[in-house]
Amino acid sequence: MASSNAEGHWSATSRLMWTALVIWAFFSFVIHFFVNSLNSIVVFGFPLGFWFAAQGSLIVFVVLLFWFASAQDKIDRDHGFAEED
């Protein structure tokens, strides 16, 4: 039973890790490939490509960190590996 629980925990953790990695890679690399075409759109006086590069990606990274920590905590609790408060 413990081995099955550990395998389920690792499976869920691995899925979460790969999902977070894909989101991180998208906002780190893919969005920035399109900066020049996005610069034709202006938001609050700044080109949209600049906003994504300077502000948007950083906001997404911070949100990603909090989401990842919350999702990992839920996985840990569901599989009995949570730290006690």
Summary of the structure (lengths in Angstrom):
residues: 85
radius of gyration: 18.0
end to end distance: 25.1
largest distance: 59.0
contacts: 206
relative contact order: 0.14
helix: 79%
strand: 5%
